[in-house]
Amino acid sequence: MYTCSFCGEELEEGKGIMFVKNNGEIFYFCSNKCFSNHGMRNPAKVKWTQRFKQEKEIKMKTLQHRK
Ligand SMILES: [Zn+2]
């Protein structure tokens, strides 16, 4: 099982885009949308990604600890 390198969603077998960089690094993308956003935007700053949600949760937790 692979997860999308951009949004963090799980990929179904045989679906999505596999992208190999010149240095041999492999990325998987669930859609063209994620593929085109990759490298241009920080997934932690894009609202529809899993990473955005994770970052938000981490921030909420840190805020709660400060109280
Ligand atoms: Zn994706």
N, CA, C, O and the ligand as a Tripos MOL2 file, in Angstrom:
@<TRIPOS>MOLECULE
protein
  269   267    68     0     0
PROTEIN
NO_CHARGES

@<TRIPOS>ATOM
      1 N           0.8440   -1.2110    0.0000 N.3       1 MET1
      2 CA          0.0000    0.0000    0.0000 C.3       1 MET1
      3 C           0.8780    1.2590    0.0000 C.2       1 MET1
      4 O           1.7860    1.3980    0.8180 O.2       1 MET1
      5 N           0.5920    2.1480   -0.9130 N.am      2 TYR2
      6 CA          1.3340    3.3940   -0.9990 C.3       2 TYR2
      7 C           0.4540    4.5510   -0.5700 C.2       2 TYR2
      8 O          -0.7730    4.4860   -0.6370 O.2       2 TYR2
      9 N           1.1090    5.6040   -0.1300 N.am      3 THR3
     10 CA          0.3500    6.8220    0.1530 C.3       3 THR3
     11 C           0.8310    7.9350   -0.7700 C.2       3 THR3
     12 O           1.9930    7.9690   -1.1740 O.2       3 THR3
     13 N          -0.0520    8.8120   -1.0850 N.am      4 CYS4
     14 CA          0.2600    9.9300   -1.9740 C.3       4 CYS4
     15 C           1.3430   10.8010   -1.3310 C.2       4 CYS4
     16 O           1.2300   11.1930   -0.1700 O.2       4 CYS4
     17 N           2.3860   11.0950   -2.0970 N.am      5 SER5
     18 CA          3.5000   11.8920   -1.5610 C.3       5 SER5
     19 C           3.0930   13.3260   -1.2640 C.2       5 SER5
     20 O           3.7840   14.0310   -0.5290 O.2       5 SER5
     21 N           1.9910   13.7540   -1.8230 N.am      6 PHE6
     22 CA          1.5850   15.1370   -1.5740 C.3       6 PHE6
     23 C           0.5120   15.2390   -0.5000 C.2       6 PHE6
     24 O           0.7160   15.8880    0.5260 O.2       6 PHE6
     25 N          -0.6260   14.6020   -0.7340 N.am      7 CYS7
     26 CA         -1.7400   14.8060    0.2050 C.3       7 CYS7
     27 C          -1.7630   13.7680    1.3270 C.2       7 CYS7
     28 O          -2.4000   13.9950    2.3560 O.2       7 CYS7
     29 N          -1.0810   12.6310    1.1490 N.am      8 GLY8
     30 CA         -1.0410   11.6380    2.2110 C.3       8 GLY8
     31 C          -2.1680   10.6220    2.1600 C.2       8 GLY8
     32 O          -2.2610    9.7620    3.0360 O.2       8 GLY8
     33 N          -3.0220   10.7050    1.1590 N.am      9 GLU9
     34 CA         -4.1140    9.7350    1.0060 C.3       9 GLU9
     35 C          -3.5470    8.3920    0.5530 C.2       9 GLU9
     36 O          -2.5300    8.3330   -0.1380 O.2       9 GLU9
     37 N          -4.2180    7.3240    0.9520 N.am     10 GLU10
     38 CA         -3.7810    5.9980    0.5080 C.3      10 GLU10
     39 C          -4.1460    5.7770   -0.9520 C.2      10 GLU10
     40 O          -5.1940    6.2190   -1.4210 O.2      10 GLU10
     41 N          -3.2640    5.0870   -1.6570 N.am     11 LEU11
     42 CA         -3.5080    4.8090   -3.0720 C.3      11 LEU11
     43 C          -3.9930    3.3840   -3.2380 C.2      11 LEU11
     44 O          -3.5130    2.4740   -2.5620 O.2      11 LEU11
     45 N          -4.9500    3.1880   -4.1430 N.am     12 GLU12
     46 CA         -5.3810    1.8340   -4.4740 C.3      12 GLU12
     47 C          -4.3730    1.2560   -5.4510 C.2      12 GLU12
     48 O          -3.7660    1.9750   -6.2440 O.2      12 GLU12
     49 N          -4.2060   -0.0710   -5.3780 N.am     13 GLU13
     50 CA         -3.2640   -0.7140   -6.2960 C.3      13 GLU13
     51 C          -3.5800   -0.4150   -7.7340 C.2      13 GLU13
     52 O          -4.7330   -0.4630   -8.1640 O.2      13 GLU13
     53 N          -2.5390   -0.1070   -8.4680 N.am     14 GLY14
     54 CA         -2.7160    0.1250   -9.9030 C.3      14 GLY14
     55 C          -3.2660    1.4950  -10.2430 C.2      14 GLY14
     56 O          -3.4420    1.8320  -11.4140 O.2      14 GLY14
     57 N          -3.5420    2.2950   -9.1990 N.am     15 LYS15
     58 CA         -4.0630    3.6360   -9.4670 C.3      15 LYS15
     59 C          -3.0320    4.6790   -9.0830 C.2      15 LYS15
     60 O          -2.0810    4.3960   -8.3540 O.2      15 LYS15
     61 N          -3.2320    5.8640   -9.5730 N.am     16 GLY16
     62 CA         -2.3440    6.9560   -9.2380 C.3      16 GLY16
     63 C          -1.1530    7.0490  -10.1660 C.2      16 GLY16
     64 O          -1.0720    6.3470  -11.1740 O.2      16 GLY16
     65 N          -0.2340    7.9220   -9.8130 N.am     17 ILE17
     66 CA          0.9140    8.2270  -10.6560 C.3      17 ILE17
     67 C           2.1920    7.8910   -9.9040 C.2      17 ILE17
     68 O           2.3510    8.2750   -8.7450 O.2      17 ILE17
     69 N           3.1040    7.1770  -10.5560 N.am     18 MET18
     70 CA          4.4160    6.9440   -9.9550 C.3      18 MET18
     71 C           5.4020    7.8640  -10.6510 C.2      18 MET18
     72 O           5.4470    7.9260  -11.8800 O.2      18 MET18
     73 N           6.1850    8.5710   -9.8680 N.am     19 PHE19
     74 CA          7.1210    9.5370  -10.4240 C.3      19 PHE19
     75 C           8.5050    9.2600   -9.8520 C.2      19 PHE19
     76 O           8.6920    9.2500   -8.6360 O.2      19 PHE19
     77 N           9.4720    9.0350  -10.7370 N.am     20 VAL20
     78 CA         10.8440    8.7690  -10.2920 C.3      20 VAL20
     79 C          11.7230    9.9530  -10.6520 C.2      20 VAL20
     80 O          11.8190   10.3500  -11.8130 O.2      20 VAL20
     81 N          12.3540   10.4990   -9.6440 N.am     21 LYS21
     82 CA         13.2420   11.6420   -9.8710 C.3      21 LYS21
     83 C          14.5730   11.1770  -10.4350 C.2      21 LYS21
     84 O          14.8860    9.9880  -10.3860 O.2      21 LYS21
     85 N          15.3470   12.0870  -10.9620 N.am     22 ASN22
     86 CA         16.6600   11.7550  -11.5290 C.3      22 ASN22
     87 C          17.5660   11.0690  -10.5180 C.2      22 ASN22
     88 O          18.3850   10.2280  -10.8870 O.2      22 ASN22
     89 N          17.4230   11.4210   -9.2460 N.am     23 ASN23
     90 CA         18.2730   10.8360   -8.2050 C.3      23 ASN23
     91 C          17.7400    9.5000   -7.6860 C.2      23 ASN23
     92 O          18.2740    8.9520   -6.7220 O.2      23 ASN23
     93 N          16.6950    8.9780   -8.3200 N.am     24 GLY24
     94 CA         16.1810    7.6660   -7.9390 C.3      24 GLY24
     95 C          15.0960    7.6860   -6.8820 C.2      24 GLY24
     96 O          14.5270    6.6460   -6.5540 O.2      24 GLY24
     97 N          14.8070    8.8590   -6.3480 N.am     25 GLU25
     98 CA         13.7320    8.9880   -5.3580 C.3      25 GLU25
     99 C          12.3970    8.6990   -6.0310 C.2      25 GLU25
    100 O          12.1440    9.1710   -7.1400 O.2      25 GLU25
    101 N          11.5460    7.9300   -5.3700 N.am     26 ILE26
    102 CA         10.2500    7.5920   -5.9630 C.3      26 ILE26
    103 C           9.1230    8.2800   -5.2030 C.2      26 ILE26
    104 O           9.0760    8.2630   -3.9730 O.2      26 ILE26
    105 N           8.2370    8.8730   -5.9500 N.am     27 PHE27
    106 CA          7.0660    9.5240   -5.3710 C.3      27 PHE27
    107 C           5.8070    8.9000   -5.9540 C.2      27 PHE27
    108 O           5.7900    8.4730   -7.1080 O.2      27 PHE27
    109 N           4.7620    8.8530   -5.1530 N.am     28 TYR28
    110 CA          3.4640    8.3800   -5.6370 C.3      28 TYR28
    111 C           2.4540    9.4880   -5.4500 C.2      28 TYR28
    112 O           2.4480   10.1860   -4.4360 O.2      28 TYR28
    113 N           1.6040    9.6360   -6.4430 N.am     29 PHE29
    114 CA          0.5640   10.6590   -6.3630 C.3      29 PHE29
    115 C          -0.7920   10.0500   -6.6830 C.2      29 PHE29
    116 O          -0.9150    9.2300   -7.5930 O.2      29 PHE29
    117 N          -1.8130   10.4560   -5.9270 N.am     30 CYS30
    118 CA         -3.1460    9.8860   -6.1340 C.3      30 CYS30
    119 C          -3.8140   10.4930   -7.3530 C.2      30 CYS30
    120 O          -4.6900    9.8690   -7.9520 O.2      30 CYS30
    121 N          -3.4190   11.6920   -7.7300 N.am     31 SER31
    122 CA         -4.0920   12.3650   -8.8500 C.3      31 SER31
    123 C          -3.1500   13.3590   -9.5100 C.2      31 SER31
    124 O          -2.0850   13.6830   -8.9870 O.2      31 SER31
    125 N          -3.5730   13.8290  -10.6710 N.am     32 ASN32
    126 CA         -2.8250   14.8580  -11.3740 C.3      32 ASN32
    127 C          -2.7070   16.1360  -10.5590 C.2      32 ASN32
    128 O          -1.7180   16.8650  -10.6350 O.2      32 ASN32
    129 N          -3.7480   16.3800   -9.7820 N.am     33 LYS33
    130 CA         -3.7830   17.5630   -8.9260 C.3      33 LYS33
    131 C          -2.5940   17.5410   -7.9530 C.2      33 LYS33
    132 O          -1.8830   18.5330   -7.7960 O.2      33 LYS33
    133 N          -2.4000   16.3840   -7.3070 N.am     34 CYS34
    134 CA         -1.3050   16.2580   -6.3540 C.3      34 CYS34
    135 C           0.0360   16.3160   -7.0720 C.2      34 CYS34
    136 O           0.9910   16.9140   -6.5780 O.2      34 CYS34
    137 N           0.0960   15.6860   -8.2500 N.am     35 PHE35
    138 CA          1.3340   15.6700   -9.0090 C.3      35 PHE35
    139 C           1.7470   17.0850   -9.3970 C.2      35 PHE35
    140 O           2.9190   17.4440   -9.2870 O.2      35 PHE35
    141 N           0.7980   17.8780   -9.8470 N.am     36 SER36
    142 CA          1.1560   19.2280  -10.2950 C.3      36 SER36
    143 C           1.4290   20.1700   -9.1240 C.2      36 SER36
    144 O           2.1510   21.1560   -9.2720 O.2      36 SER36
    145 N           0.8600   19.8680   -7.9770 N.am     37 ASN37
    146 CA          1.1200   20.7190   -6.8100 C.3      37 ASN37
    147 C           2.4510   20.3930   -6.1540 C.2      37 ASN37
    148 O           3.0430   21.2260   -5.4680 O.2      37 ASN37
    149 N           2.9070   19.1730   -6.3760 N.am     38 HIS38
    150 CA          4.1550   18.7370   -5.7670 C.3      38 HIS38
    151 C           5.3170   19.5780   -6.2990 C.2      38 HIS38
    152 O           5.4430   19.7810   -7.5070 O.2      38 HIS38
    153 N           6.1430   20.0520   -5.4080 N.am     39 GLY39
    154 CA          7.2930   20.8430   -5.8160 C.3      39 GLY39
    155 C           6.9770   22.3250   -5.9010 C.2      39 GLY39
    156 O           7.8800   23.1620   -5.8790 O.2      39 GLY39
    157 N           5.6850   22.6490   -5.9970 N.am     40 MET40
    158 CA          5.3210   24.0600   -6.0870 C.3      40 MET40
    159 C           4.7890   24.5800   -4.7670 C.2      40 MET40
    160 O           4.9700   25.7450   -4.4120 O.2      40 MET40
    161 N           4.1230   23.6770   -4.0460 N.am     41 ARG41
    162 CA          3.4910   24.1120   -2.8020 C.3      41 ARG41
    163 C           3.8900   23.1760   -1.6640 C.2      41 ARG41
    164 O           4.2000   22.0040   -1.8800 O.2      41 ARG41
    165 N           3.8770   23.7090   -0.4710 N.am     42 ASN42
    166 CA          4.1480   22.9290    0.7220 C.3      42 ASN42
    167 C           2.8520   22.2340    1.1520 C.2      42 ASN42
    168 O           1.8730   22.9000    1.4890 O.2      42 ASN42
    169 N           2.8450   20.8720    1.1420 N.am     43 PRO43
    170 CA          1.6070   20.1610    1.4820 C.3      43 PRO43
    171 C           1.0350   20.5460    2.8340 C.2      43 PRO43
    172 O          -0.1740   20.4490    3.0450 O.2      43 PRO43
    173 N           1.8870   20.9800    3.7500 N.am     44 ALA44
    174 CA          1.4040   21.3720    5.0750 C.3      44 ALA44
    175 C           0.5920   22.6620    5.0210 C.2      44 ALA44
    176 O          -0.1120   23.0000    5.9730 O.2      44 ALA44
    177 N           0.6940   23.3800    3.9030 N.am     45 LYS45
    178 CA         -0.0190   24.6570    3.7780 C.3      45 LYS45
    179 C          -1.2250   24.5570    2.8610 C.2      45 LYS45
    180 O          -1.9410   25.5380    2.6630 O.2      45 LYS45
    181 N          -1.4550   23.3640    2.2960 N.am     46 VAL46
    182 CA         -2.5900   23.1800    1.3880 C.3      46 VAL46
    183 C          -3.7140   22.4730    2.1370 C.2      46 VAL46
    184 O          -3.5390   21.3730    2.6620 O.2      46 VAL46
    185 N          -4.8720   23.1300    2.1750 N.am     47 LYS47
    186 CA         -5.9690   22.6950    3.0480 C.3      47 LYS47
    187 C          -6.4880   21.2780    2.8210 C.2      47 LYS47
    188 O          -6.8990   20.6160    3.7740 O.2      47 LYS47
    189 N          -6.4750   20.7990    1.5690 N.am     48 TRP48
    190 CA         -7.0920   19.5040    1.3080 C.3      48 TRP48
    191 C          -6.1530   18.3260    1.5170 C.2      48 TRP48
    192 O          -6.5290   17.2010    1.1870 O.2      48 TRP48
    193 N          -4.9610   18.5230    2.0430 N.am     49 THR49
    194 CA         -4.0410   17.4020    2.2620 C.3      49 THR49
    195 C          -4.1630   16.8410    3.6690 C.2      49 THR49
    196 O          -4.5930   17.5300    4.5940 O.2      49 THR49
    197 N          -3.7780   15.5780    3.8150 N.am     50 GLN50
    198 CA         -3.7280   14.9410    5.1340 C.3      50 GLN50
    199 C          -2.6940   15.6530    6.0030 C.2      50 GLN50
    200 O          -2.8780   15.7960    7.2110 O.2      50 GLN50
    201 N          -1.6240   16.0920    5.3840 N.am     51 ARG51
    202 CA         -0.5470   16.7420    6.1370 C.3      51 ARG51
    203 C          -1.0000   18.0370    6.7700 C.2      51 ARG51
    204 O          -0.5690   18.3940    7.8660 O.2      51 ARG51
    205 N          -1.8770   18.7400    6.0670 N.am     52 PHE52
    206 CA         -2.4020   19.9830    6.6190 C.3      52 PHE52
    207 C          -3.1440   19.6790    7.9090 C.2      52 PHE52
    208 O          -2.9790   20.3730    8.9130 O.2      52 PHE52
    209 N          -3.9770   18.6190    7.8710 N.am     53 LYS53
    210 CA         -4.7470   18.2140    9.0490 C.3      53 LYS53
    211 C          -3.8180   17.7970   10.1840 C.2      53 LYS53
    212 O          -4.0440   18.1400   11.3440 O.2      53 LYS53
    213 N          -2.7740   17.0550    9.8350 N.am     54 GLN54
    214 CA         -1.8180   16.5990   10.8500 C.3      54 GLN54
    215 C          -1.1280   17.7920   11.5030 C.2      54 GLN54
    216 O          -1.0300   17.8720   12.7270 O.2      54 GLN54
    217 N          -0.6520   18.7120   10.6750 N.am     55 GLU55
    218 CA          0.0350   19.8960   11.1920 C.3      55 GLU55
    219 C          -0.8860   20.6710   12.1410 C.2      55 GLU55
    220 O          -0.4700   21.1610   13.1900 O.2      55 GLU55
    221 N          -2.1570   20.7590   11.7260 N.am     56 LYS56
    222 CA         -3.1330   21.4900   12.5080 C.3      56 LYS56
    223 C          -3.3060   20.8180   13.8770 C.2      56 LYS56
    224 O          -3.3440   21.4880   14.9080 O.2      56 LYS56
    225 N          -3.4070   19.4880   13.8670 N.am     57 GLU57
    226 CA         -3.5570   18.7450   15.1160 C.3      57 GLU57
    227 C          -2.3510   18.9480   16.0200 C.2      57 GLU57
    228 O          -2.4960   19.1320   17.2290 O.2      57 GLU57
    229 N          -1.1670   18.9150   15.4330 N.am     58 ILE58
    230 CA          0.0670   19.1050   16.2050 C.3      58 ILE58
    231 C           0.0600   20.4940   16.8440 C.2      58 ILE58
    232 O           0.4100   20.6600   18.0130 O.2      58 ILE58
    233 N          -0.3450   21.4840   16.0510 N.am     59 LYS59
    234 CA         -0.3910   22.8510   16.5700 C.3      59 LYS59
    235 C          -1.3900   22.9770   17.7120 C.2      59 LYS59
    236 O          -1.1170   23.6330   18.7160 O.2      59 LYS59
    237 N          -2.5590   22.3400   17.5520 N.am     60 MET60
    238 CA         -3.5910   22.3830   18.5840 C.3      60 MET60
    239 C          -3.0540   21.7720   19.8710 C.2      60 MET60
    240 O          -3.2680   22.3060   20.9600 O.2      60 MET60
    241 N          -2.3500   20.6380   19.7350 N.am     61 LYS61
    242 CA         -1.8070   19.9600   20.9140 C.3      61 LYS61
    243 C          -0.7860   20.8380   21.6170 C.2      61 LYS61
    244 O          -0.7930   20.9510   22.8430 O.2      61 LYS61
    245 N           0.1000   21.4660   20.8330 N.am     62 THR62
    246 CA          1.1230   22.3220   21.4340 C.3      62 THR62
    247 C           0.4950   23.4890   22.1660 C.2      62 THR62
    248 O           0.9590   23.9060   23.2270 O.2      62 THR62
    249 N          -0.5810   24.0110   21.5690 N.am     63 LEU63
    250 CA         -1.2620   25.1200   22.2080 C.3      63 LEU63
    251 C          -1.8800   24.6940   23.5400 C.2      63 LEU63
    252 O          -1.8330   25.4260   24.5290 O.2      63 LEU63
    253 N          -2.4650   23.4830   23.5390 N.am     64 GLN64
    254 CA         -3.0830   22.9890   24.7630 C.3      64 GLN64
    255 C          -2.0410   22.7810   25.8720 C.2      64 GLN64
    256 O          -2.3120   23.0140   27.0500 O.2      64 GLN64
    257 N          -0.8660   22.3460   25.4730 N.am     65 HIS65
    258 CA          0.1900   22.1090   26.4610 C.3      65 HIS65
    259 C           0.6610   23.3980   27.1250 C.2      65 HIS65
    260 O           1.0960   23.4030   28.2770 O.2      65 HIS65
    261 N           0.5640   24.4800   26.3750 N.am     66 ARG66
    262 CA          1.0560   25.7570   26.9030 C.3      66 ARG66
    263 C           0.1700   26.3110   28.0170 C.2      66 ARG66
    264 O           0.6130   27.1380   28.8140 O.2      66 ARG66
    265 N          -1.0640   25.8580   28.0700 N.am     67 LYS67
    266 CA         -2.0080   26.4040   29.0610 C.3      67 LYS67
    267 C          -1.5490   26.1220   30.4950 C.2      67 LYS67
    268 O          -2.2250   26.5110   31.4470 O.2      67 LYS67
    269 ZN         -2.8560   13.0480   -3.3130 Zn       68 ZN68
@<TRIPOS>BOND
     1     1     2 1
     2     2     3 1
     3     3     4 2
     4     3     5 am
     5     5     6 1
     6     6     7 1
     7     7     8 2
     8     7     9 am
     9     9    10 1
    10    10    11 1
    11    11    12 2
    12    11    13 am
    13    13    14 1
    14    14    15 1
    15    15    16 2
    16    15    17 am
    17    17    18 1
    18    18    19 1
    19    19    20 2
    20    19    21 am
    21    21    22 1
    22    22    23 1
    23    23    24 2
    24    23    25 am
    25    25    26 1
    26    26    27 1
    27    27    28 2
    28    27    29 am
    29    29    30 1
    30    30    31 1
    31    31    32 2
    32    31    33 am
    33    33    34 1
    34    34    35 1
    35    35    36 2
    36    35    37 am
    37    37    38 1
    38    38    39 1
    39    39    40 2
    40    39    41 am
    41    41    42 1
    42    42    43 1
    43    43    44 2
    44    43    45 am
    45    45    46 1
    46    46    47 1
    47    47    48 2
    48    47    49 am
    49    49    50 1
    50    50    51 1
    51    51    52 2
    52    51    53 am
    53    53    54 1
    54    54    55 1
    55    55    56 2
    56    55    57 am
    57    57    58 1
    58    58    59 1
    59    59    60 2
    60    59    61 am
    61    61    62 1
    62    62    63 1
    63    63    64 2
    64    63    65 am
    65    65    66 1
    66    66    67 1
    67    67    68 2
    68    67    69 am
    69    69    70 1
    70    70    71 1
    71    71    72 2
    72    71    73 am
    73    73    74 1
    74    74    75 1
    75    75    76 2
    76    75    77 am
    77    77    78 1
    78    78    79 1
    79    79    80 2
    80    79    81 am
    81    81    82 1
    82    82    83 1
    83    83    84 2
    84    83    85 am
    85    85    86 1
    86    86    87 1
    87    87    88 2
    88    87    89 am
    89    89    90 1
    90    90    91 1
    91    91    92 2
    92    91    93 am
    93    93    94 1
    94    94    95 1
    95    95    96 2
    96    95    97 am
    97    97    98 1
    98    98    99 1
    99    99   100 2
   100    99   101 am
   101   101   102 1
   102   102   103 1
   103   103   104 2
   104   103   105 am
   105   105   106 1
   106   106   107 1
   107   107   108 2
   108   107   109 am
   109   109   110 1
   110   110   111 1
   111   111   112 2
   112   111   113 am
   113   113   114 1
   114   114   115 1
   115   115   116 2
   116   115   117 am
   117   117   118 1
   118   118   119 1
   119   119   120 2
   120   119   121 am
   121   121   122 1
   122   122   123 1
   123   123   124 2
   124   123   125 am
   125   125   126 1
   126   126   127 1
   127   127   128 2
   128   127   129 am
   129   129   130 1
   130   130   131 1
   131   131   132 2
   132   131   133 am
   133   133   134 1
   134   134   135 1
   135   135   136 2
   136   135   137 am
   137   137   138 1
   138   138   139 1
   139   139   140 2
   140   139   141 am
   141   141   142 1
   142   142   143 1
   143   143   144 2
   144   143   145 am
   145   145   146 1
   146   146   147 1
   147   147   148 2
   148   147   149 am
   149   149   150 1
   150   150   151 1
   151   151   152 2
   152   151   153 am
   153   153   154 1
   154   154   155 1
   155   155   156 2
   156   155   157 am
   157   157   158 1
   158   158   159 1
   159   159   160 2
   160   159   161 am
   161   161   162 1
   162   162   163 1
   163   163   164 2
   164   163   165 am
   165   165   166 1
   166   166   167 1
   167   167   168 2
   168   167   169 am
   169   169   170 1
   170   170   171 1
   171   171   172 2
   172   171   173 am
   173   173   174 1
   174   174   175 1
   175   175   176 2
   176   175   177 am
   177   177   178 1
   178   178   179 1
   179   179   180 2
   180   179   181 am
   181   181   182 1
   182   182   183 1
   183   183   184 2
   184   183   185 am
   185   185   186 1
   186   186   187 1
   187   187   188 2
   188   187   189 am
   189   189   190 1
   190   190   191 1
   191   191   192 2
   192   191   193 am
   193   193   194 1
   194   194   195 1
   195   195   196 2
   196   195   197 am
   197   197   198 1
   198   198   199 1
   199   199   200 2
   200   199   201 am
   201   201   202 1
   202   202   203 1
   203   203   204 2
   204   203   205 am
   205   205   206 1
   206   206   207 1
   207   207   208 2
   208   207   209 am
   209   209   210 1
   210   210   211 1
   211   211   212 2
   212   211   213 am
   213   213   214 1
   214   214   215 1
   215   215   216 2
   216   215   217 am
   217   217   218 1
   218   218   219 1
   219   219   220 2
   220   219   221 am
   221   221   222 1
   222   222   223 1
   223   223   224 2
   224   223   225 am
   225   225   226 1
   226   226   227 1
   227   227   228 2
   228   227   229 am
   229   229   230 1
   230   230   231 1
   231   231   232 2
   232   231   233 am
   233   233   234 1
   234   234   235 1
   235   235   236 2
   236   235   237 am
   237   237   238 1
   238   238   239 1
   239   239   240 2
   240   239   241 am
   241   241   242 1
   242   242   243 1
   243   243   244 2
   244   243   245 am
   245   245   246 1
   246   246   247 1
   247   247   248 2
   248   247   249 am
   249   249   250 1
   250   250   251 1
   251   251   252 2
   252   251   253 am
   253   253   254 1
   254   254   255 1
   255   255   256 2
   256   255   257 am
   257   257   258 1
   258   258   259 1
   259   259   260 2
   260   259   261 am
   261   261   262 1
   262   262   263 1
   263   263   264 2
   264   263   265 am
   265   265   266 1
   266   266   267 1
   267   267   268 2
@<TRIPOS>SUBSTRUCTURE
     1 MET1         2 RESIDUE 1 A MET
     2 TYR2         6 RESIDUE 1 A TYR
     3 THR3        10 RESIDUE 1 A THR
     4 CYS4        14 RESIDUE 1 A CYS
     5 SER5        18 RESIDUE 1 A SER
     6 PHE6        22 RESIDUE 1 A PHE
     7 CYS7        26 RESIDUE 1 A CYS
     8 GLY8        30 RESIDUE 1 A GLY
     9 GLU9        34 RESIDUE 1 A GLU
    10 GLU10       38 RESIDUE 1 A GLU
    11 LEU11       42 RESIDUE 1 A LEU
    12 GLU12       46 RESIDUE 1 A GLU
    13 GLU13       50 RESIDUE 1 A GLU
    14 GLY14       54 RESIDUE 1 A GLY
    15 LYS15       58 RESIDUE 1 A LYS
    16 GLY16       62 RESIDUE 1 A GLY
    17 ILE17       66 RESIDUE 1 A ILE
    18 MET18       70 RESIDUE 1 A MET
    19 PHE19       74 RESIDUE 1 A PHE
    20 VAL20       78 RESIDUE 1 A VAL
    21 LYS21       82 RESIDUE 1 A LYS
    22 ASN22       86 RESIDUE 1 A ASN
    23 ASN23       90 RESIDUE 1 A ASN
    24 GLY24       94 RESIDUE 1 A GLY
    25 GLU25       98 RESIDUE 1 A GLU
    26 ILE26      102 RESIDUE 1 A ILE
    27 PHE27      106 RESIDUE 1 A PHE
    28 TYR28      110 RESIDUE 1 A TYR
    29 PHE29      114 RESIDUE 1 A PHE
    30 CYS30      118 RESIDUE 1 A CYS
    31 SER31      122 RESIDUE 1 A SER
    32 ASN32      126 RESIDUE 1 A ASN
    33 LYS33      130 RESIDUE 1 A LYS
    34 CYS34      134 RESIDUE 1 A CYS
    35 PHE35      138 RESIDUE 1 A PHE
    36 SER36      142 RESIDUE 1 A SER
    37 ASN37      146 RESIDUE 1 A ASN
    38 HIS38      150 RESIDUE 1 A HIS
    39 GLY39      154 RESIDUE 1 A GLY
    40 MET40      158 RESIDUE 1 A MET
    41 ARG41      162 RESIDUE 1 A ARG
    42 ASN42      166 RESIDUE 1 A ASN
    43 PRO43      170 RESIDUE 1 A PRO
    44 ALA44      174 RESIDUE 1 A ALA
    45 LYS45      178 RESIDUE 1 A LYS
    46 VAL46      182 RESIDUE 1 A VAL
    47 LYS47      186 RESIDUE 1 A LYS
    48 TRP48      190 RESIDUE 1 A TRP
    49 THR49      194 RESIDUE 1 A THR
    50 GLN50      198 RESIDUE 1 A GLN
    51 ARG51      202 RESIDUE 1 A ARG
    52 PHE52      206 RESIDUE 1 A PHE
    53 LYS53      210 RESIDUE 1 A LYS
    54 GLN54      214 RESIDUE 1 A GLN
    55 GLU55      218 RESIDUE 1 A GLU
    56 LYS56      222 RESIDUE 1 A LYS
    57 GLU57      226 RESIDUE 1 A GLU
    58 ILE58      230 RESIDUE 1 A ILE
    59 LYS59      234 RESIDUE 1 A LYS
    60 MET60      238 RESIDUE 1 A MET
    61 LYS61      242 RESIDUE 1 A LYS
    62 THR62      246 RESIDUE 1 A THR
    63 LEU63      250 RESIDUE 1 A LEU
    64 GLN64      254 RESIDUE 1 A GLN
    65 HIS65      258 RESIDUE 1 A HIS
    66 ARG66      262 RESIDUE 1 A ARG
    67 LYS67      266 RESIDUE 1 A LYS
    68 ZN68       269 GROUP 0 **** ****
